[in-house]
Amino acid sequence: MVLQTAIWDFDGTLADTYTGILKSLQQTFYDFDYPQPDMQQVYRFIKLHSVKSYLQKLELSPDFDEVYQHFQNIDHQNQTHIQLVAGAAQTLQAIVAQGGHNFLWTHRDDLAIKLLAKQQVQSYFTQIITSTSAFARKPDPAALNYLVQKYNLNRAATAMIGDRSLDVQAGQNAQLTTIYFDVDQLHDAPNADYVVQDLTQITPLFTH
C-alpha cells in the first residue's frame, strides 16, 4: 500500500539535536558538580529511552525537577542554531507534493515549532503535537490515536517515523505502519516495517 500520511519524531529524526543535548547534559553535570559520565554511553541510553529517564536513573540530588529544568534551560540555548537532518526538508516537501500529510509528535516543548519555523518547514505540517499537549509519552499511542481519529487517517497508510525503538513501538501500538530511521546503525528496531538510513529513502513509499 502506498503511504499517505507521515507522523514524524523530531529529535534525531528531522533535526540534528543530539549534539546540543549532550553538550547541555555535560554543562548540567558541571553546574551541579556531578562526575562527568562516558558520553557515548549516555548517547546510547537516551537514544533507547530519553534524557528524562537517564536523569531519573541517576537519582540526582538536589531535587530532580530542579536538575531537569536546569538542563532544559541550557538545552533551549544550545538548540537555537540546529540544522535539519540531511534530506528532511526535501522529504517533507515531496510528501506534500504527492498529496500526503505530515504531522509531528515530539516530547520536546514548543521550541520544536520555533525551530521548524526557523528552518522554513513548518508549513509542511498539518499539525504539531509537543509536550505542552500533555499526551502520555511514547510508546503510549494516545497521541497517535488522537491524530487518526481527528483526521480520519487510514492506519495502514499512516507511518510513524523515528530514530528510536520507542517511536516504532508507539506506531505499532497504534497499529500504524512503522519506519525506523537507523541513522546511527544501532539496529534497535529490526521489527519495523521499513528501515532506512537516509530520509530520502522514505519518499518512494509515498509515490503513487
Secondary structure as UniProt FT lines:
FT   STRAND          5..8
FT   TURN            12..14
FT   HELIX           18..31
FT   TURN            32..33
FT   HELIX           39..48
FT   HELIX           51..57
FT   TURN            58..59
FT   HELIX           64..78
FT   TURN            79..81
FT   TURN            86..87
FT   HELIX           88..97
FT   TURN            98..99
FT   STRAND          101..105
FT   HELIX           111..118
FT   TURN            119..120
FT   HELIX           122..124
FT   STRAND          125..129
FT   HELIX           131..133
FT   TURN            138..139
FT   HELIX           142..151
FT   HELIX           155..157
FT   STRAND          158..162
FT   HELIX           165..173
FT   TURN            174..175
FT   STRAND          177..181
FT   TURN            183..184
FT   TURN            190..191
FT   STRAND          194..196
FT   HELIX           199..201
FT   HELIX           203..206
//
